[in-house]
Amino acid sequence: MSDRLSEGVIDSRPRLLQECLVVFAGLAAVVALQIWITRNGAVISHPMWLDECVSSLLLTDPSFRHVLSAIHGGVDTNGPAFYVMTWPVVHALGAASVSALRPITAAIMLVALTGTYATCRRFVEPGRAAIGALAIAVHPAVLVQTWQVRMYGFWLAAAAWFCAYTVFVGPRARWRARLVGCLLAMFLVTSHWLGIFALFLISVTALGLTWRDADRRLNHALPFAAGLFTLGLCLPLIISQRKIITVPTWIEPASASAVFTQLRQIFVVPSIAVVAMYVVLRAVMKAERRVRVSGGEQPSMLLPGLALLFYPATLVAMSFTMQSVLIERYMLPTVIGLAIVAAVAALPLRAWLGRATGALAISMLVAIGCLELNGLRAVNRSADERAARVLSISNRVLGGAARQHLVFARRFEAYPLLQARPDLADSVALLDFPASDELMRRTIFERDLGRAVARFYPRYRLVTEHTLRAWGRFVIVTNSNEEDELRRLLPGFRLVRVGPDEYAADAR
C-alpha cells in the first residue's frame, strides 16, 4: 500500500471552500462539545485580564479615528490590523460585554485552524488534514488564545491562510489571487510586528523552491515585497509606540533556561503523543513505513509551512542580540508547522488501519482538549478569585460613610475592576511614580503603558506621590507577592497590610 501525498489532494477552489466551511462548523462543534463535557462555560464569561481589558477598550471605543490615535499613542504596542478588521464587526454586532467579545475572537481562531486545514489539504486527504488541524486546536498556546480577547488568533489566521495561499497559488495565477496573497502578507506583519519573521521564513523558502520559474517566483515575490513595504510604512507607527516606553521590554533577559522552557512549552505538548503514535505505527508496519511522494514539485511545497518550525529560532536569535521576546504566545505561528507534521504522519484513512487509528487519534485529541480546558479553568480561577477580592475591597473601601481613597499599584488589578465596574472610574486611580533602578522593569513598563492609556481614556486616571501626600491616608491594592516592590514605590509612606492584596497607607 503506497502512501502518496498527492493522492486525494484538492485543486478545486469551490470544493476547498465547501470543505473549509464544513471544517469550520466541525471545529466549532468540537469546541462546544469540549465546553459541555467539562462544564466550563465560564471560559466565555469570566473576568478579563489586563491585556484583554486593553483590547476591549479599543474594540468598544465608539470612534474608529480615536482607536487609531490610541494605537499610535501606544495604548497597544502591537500592530493595528486586528483592530482595523475587528472593530467594525464588534460594532455591527453590538458586542460590548466580555461574553460577546470572546466568541468573536474564538471564531477568528477557528478561521485560523481552518486555514491550517486548507494548507494540509493541499497534500493529504480530508481526514488527515482534519487530524492536523485538530492537533493544534488542542495545543495549550492555541487553546489559551482562543478564549482571550486578543489579536493572536487573527495573527495566526493571517499566517495560516498565507501558508495556504503559498501552497495553492498556481503557476499562472490571476492578479486577484496575487492580491489576496499581498493582503495576507500585510495582515501577517501588521497583526503582530514579529510576524515579519514568519513572512520571511514562508516567503524565502517558497522563493527558493520556485526561483527558476518566473511566474511562480512572482507569486511569492509580490506578497513578500508587499509585506516588507507595509512594515516600512509602519515604521513611524512603531517609533511612536516605542516613544512612550522608557525600558526596552518587560520580559526578563534571555537565558538558556528561558529558551528551554519556551521551546518545551511550544513543542512538548500532549497532542504530540498522537504524532508519536503514527510514527511508531509507520515503523512497525512495513506497508506504511515510508511516505512516498509524487506529483513533481508539489510535495516540496510542504517546506514553506514546515519552515515555521524554525520560527522560535528567530525569536531566540532576536532575544540574544536585541531584546528578549521569549514568550510562548509570541511563538504561535510555529503550530502551523506542527499541524503539517501531524497530517503527513497520519496514516491514510482509505484502509481499515488508517480509519481505526484516525478515529482513535480524533478521540484522543478531543480528550486532550477537554483536559487542557480543565487546566485553563484552574489557571483562570486564580485570576478570577483575585478579581472578586479586588471588587470586594473596592465595595468596602468606597462604600458607606467611612469612604476612603482607593489606589492601585498595578494595572493587573485596576483594569479588570474598571472593565467590570466602569462606574467606579471616578473613585479609583492608578499609581504614577518616577522611574528607579530599584524597580522591576515590568513595573516601569506597565507605568509607561498606564500613562498612554490615561492619555486617551481619562477615566483610567493616574495619581502621583504629591497627591497621595495631600490625601494623607488611602488604601492601596497590589499583589501581596509584590509587597517589597510596593514599598519601593512608596518610600516615606507607612504601609500596613490589611488583608490579601490590600494595604492601608499614610504619609509619615
HELIX and SHEET records of a PDB file:
HELIX    1   1 ARG A   13  THR A   38  1                                  26    
HELIX    2   2 ALA A   42  SER A   45  1                                   4    
HELIX    3   3 LEU A   50  LEU A   59  1                                  10    
HELIX    4   4 PHE A   64  HIS A   72  1                                   9    
HELIX    5   5 ALA A   81  LEU A   93  1                                  13    
HELIX    6   6 VAL A   98  ARG A  121  1                                  24    
HELIX    7   7 PRO A  126  ALA A  137  1                                  12    
HELIX    8   8 PRO A  140  THR A  146  1                                   7    
HELIX    9   9 TYR A  152  PHE A  168  1                                  17    
HELIX   10  10 TRP A  175  SER A  191  1                                  17    
HELIX   11  11 GLY A  195  THR A  210  1                                  16    
HELIX   12  12 ALA A  214  LEU A  233  1                                  20    
HELIX   13  13 LEU A  235  LYS A  243  1                                   9    
HELIX   14  14 ALA A  256  PHE A  267  1                                  12    
HELIX   15  15 ILE A  272  VAL A  284  1                                  13    
HELIX   16  16 LYS A  286  GLU A  288  5                                   3    
HELIX   17  17 GLN A  298  MET A  301  5                                   4    
HELIX   18  18 LEU A  302  LEU A  306  1                                   5    
HELIX   19  19 ALA A  307  PHE A  310  5                                   4    
HELIX   20  20 TYR A  311  THR A  321  1                                  11    
HELIX   21  21 GLU A  328  MET A  331  5                                   4    
HELIX   22  22 THR A  334  ALA A  345  1                                  12    
HELIX   23  23 TRP A  352  LEU A  398  1                                  47    
HELIX   24  24 ARG A  411  ALA A  420  1                                  10    
HELIX   25  25 PRO A  422  LEU A  424  5                                   3    
HELIX   26  26 ARG A  441  PHE A  456  1                                  16    
HELIX   27  27 GLU A  465  TRP A  471  1                                   7    
HELIX   28  28 SER A  480  GLU A  482  5                                   3    
HELIX   29  29 GLU A  483  LEU A  489  1                                   7    
SHEET    1   A 6 LEU A 462  VAL A 463  0                                        
SHEET    2   A 6 VAL A 428  LEU A 431  1                                        
SHEET    3   A 6 LEU A 406  PHE A 408  1                                        
SHEET    4   A 6 ARG A 473  VAL A 477  1                                        
SHEET    5   A 6 GLU A 502  ALA A 507 -1                                        
SHEET    6   A 6 PHE A 493  GLY A 499 -1                                        
END                                                                             
